Structures are given as structure tokens and as C-alpha cells.
């Protein structure tokens, strides 16, 4: 940082990659085992609600520090007080939509007795290897739930309604 709190000239032009929550993968609805798919069969629902973060540049690349905020809601079919969700972080090179790397994570949300909602903050730090003085501004980071084909079809059907 410069004396007045502004970035020094050597780092002022560096930017963070674009971070996006994938729309089709932003929510997940979990159902109890079996064939039922109505409201009484839902064990839980969750959404990736928001994110915040910043970048740390080093001589060999950039680390993107992301706080991902997940909100969850208990369903009528939930047994116990916990629900587990899988989500991913994918990094795409400039000009490409397909990820160069993808990492999957799992988180468990605990619902307090008598409470229908809960949430968590996930701390992620994907790293992009770059040559010294390279800028990550044209890279992309995608966040989303790791869904089964059935869960993805459910999300897309809900979006059409």
C-alpha cells in the first residue's frame, strides 16, 4: 500500500479474476430416499447466497481468497439435525469456459432445535499459477453445488416455472 492507503503503482493494475456463482448450480434440493418428490419428501434445501473476497499476488501467481455464504433450510423429511452439501470451485483460463481445474468440497450444516434455517461461511483459496507480473483479471472462477443429474433437472424445471 502507498502512504495514503492507495495501492502502489506496481500493484494498482492487478485485478482479481471474475467470480461467478453458476445459476443452474446455485441451489440444491435434497429428497429422502425413495420415489417421492413432493414438498413432504424434502430433507433440506440450500443456496449459495453470496460471496466476498480479495486477491493476494505473489511472484508465482495469485491466491483468490473467497468467503462463500451458504444458507440452508430444514425440510419436513429431515431425520436428525444435520444436512451435508457438496460444492465446487472451478478455475477457467482467459478465453475459455471449460475449467482448467476443479476442486470439490463438502460441508455440513447443523440446524439448532426449533430452527428451520441455518447457514455457513466457507473459506476458499483457489490458486492460479502465473508468471511474475502477470494479471489474473481475465481468469474466471465458478462456484456451485455439485449436483446429481436428477438435482440439476429439478433445478432447471423449477426455473422454468
C-alpha positions in Angstrom: 0.0 0.0 0.0 1.0 3.5 -0.6 1.3 6.1 2.1 -2.3 7.4 1.6 -3.7 3.8 1.6 -4.0 3.6 -2.1 -2.3 0.7 -3.9 1.3 1.3 -5.0 1.7 1.8 -8.8 3.3 -1.6 -9.2 0.2 -3.4 -7.9 -2.6 -1.0 -8.9 -3.2 -2.5 -12.3 -3.6 -6.1 -10.9 -7.2 -7.3 -10.6 -8.9 -10.3 -9.2 -10.4 -12.8 -11.6 -14.2 -12.7 -12.1 -16.0 -14.9 -9.6 -19.5 -16.2 -10.5 -22.0 -18.5 -8.8 -23.3 -20.7 -11.6 -27.1 -20.0 -11.9 -28.2 -23.6 -12.5 -26.0 -24.8 -9.7 -26.8 -22.1 -7.1 -29.4 -24.2 -5.3 -29.8 -27.8 -4.2 -32.9 -29.6 -3.0 -32.4 -32.9 -1.2 -35.1 -35.5 -1.0 -35.4 -38.6 1.2 -34.6 -41.9 -0.5 -37.5 -43.3 -2.5 -39.6 -42.1 -5.3 -41.5 -39.2 -3.8 -40.6 -35.7 -4.9 -43.3 -33.5 -3.3 -42.8 -31.0 -0.5 -43.2 -33.6 2.2 -40.2 -35.6 0.8 -37.7 -32.7 1.1 -35.0 -33.3 3.6 -33.3 -29.9 3.1 -32.7 -27.1 0.6 -29.6 -24.9 0.3 -28.5 -21.9 -1.7 -25.2 -20.3 -2.4 -26.3 -16.8 -1.3 -23.3 -14.6 -1.8 -19.5 -14.3 -1.8 -16.8 -11.8 -0.9 -13.1 -11.9 -1.2 -9.8 -10.4 -2.4 -6.6 -11.5 -4.2 -3.1 -11.9 -3.0 -0.4 -11.6 -5.7 3.0 -13.3 -5.3 5.9 -13.9 -7.7 4.5 -17.2 -8.8 0.7 -16.4 -9.1 -2.3 -15.2 -7.3 -4.4 -16.6 -4.5 -8.1 -15.7 -4.6 -9.4 -15.7 -1.0 -13.2 -16.2 -1.3 -15.8 -16.3 1.5 -18.8 -18.3 0.2 -22.0 -17.9 2.1 -24.4 -20.8 2.2 -28.0 -20.7 3.6 -29.9 -23.9 4.3 -33.5 -24.7 5.2 -34.7 -27.8 7.0 -37.3 -29.9 5.1 -40.1 -31.9 6.7 -38.4 -35.2 5.9 -35.1 -34.4 7.5 -34.1 -37.1 10.1 -31.7 -35.6 12.7 -30.4 -32.0 12.7 -27.7 -32.0 10.0 -27.6 -31.8 6.2 -24.5 -32.2 4.1 -23.8 -30.5 0.8 -21.2 -30.8 -1.9 -20.0 -27.8 -3.8 -17.1 -26.9 -6.1 -14.7 -24.2 -7.2 -13.6 -24.3 -10.8 -11.0 -22.0 -12.4 -11.1 -21.2 -16.2 -8.2 -19.7 -18.2 -8.8 -16.5 -20.2 -11.0 -17.0 -23.2 -12.1 -20.5 -22.1 -15.4 -21.5 -20.5 -14.3 -25.0 -19.6 -12.4 -25.2 -16.3 -8.7 -25.8 -16.2 -9.1 -27.0 -12.6 -11.9 -28.0 -10.3 -12.0 -28.8 -6.6 -14.9 -30.3 -4.7 -15.7 -29.7 -1.1 -18.2 -30.9 1.4 -19.9 -29.0 4.3 -22.3 -30.0 6.9 -24.9 -27.5 8.3 -26.4 -28.1 11.7 -29.9 -26.9 12.4 -30.5 -25.8 16.0 -33.5 -27.4 17.7 -36.6 -25.5 16.8 -34.9 -23.5 14.0 -35.8 -24.1 10.3 -32.8 -22.2 8.9 -29.1 -22.3 9.3 -26.0 -21.3 7.3 -22.3 -21.4 7.0 -19.4 -19.4 5.6 -16.9 -21.4 3.6 -13.4 -20.1 3.2 -11.8 -21.0 -0.1 -8.4 -20.1 -1.6 -8.0 -21.2 -5.2 -4.5 -20.5 -6.5 -3.8 -19.5 -10.1 -0.1 -20.0 -11.1 1.0 -17.1 -13.2 4.4 -15.7 -14.3 5.7 -12.8 -12.3 3.9 -9.5 -13.2 1.1 -11.3 -14.9 -2.5 -10.2 -14.3 -5.4 -12.6 -13.4 -8.2 -10.2 -14.4 -9.2 -12.3 -17.4 -9.4 -15.6 -15.5 -12.7 -16.8 -14.2 -13.7 -18.7 -11.0 -17.0 -20.6 -10.9 -18.8 -21.6 -7.7 -21.7 -24.0 -7.5 -23.2 -27.1 -5.9 -22.0 -30.4 -7.1 -25.4 -31.8 -8.3 -26.5 -35.2 -9.5 -28.2 -35.2 -12.9 -31.6 -35.5 -11.1 -30.9 -32.5 -8.9 -29.8 -30.4 -12.0 -33.0 -31.4 -13.8 -35.1 -30.5 -10.8 -33.4 -27.0 -10.6 -34.0 -26.4 -14.3 -37.6 -27.4 -14.1 -38.1 -25.1 -11.1 -36.5 -22.2 -13.1 -39.0 -22.7 -15.9 -42.0 -22.3 -13.6 
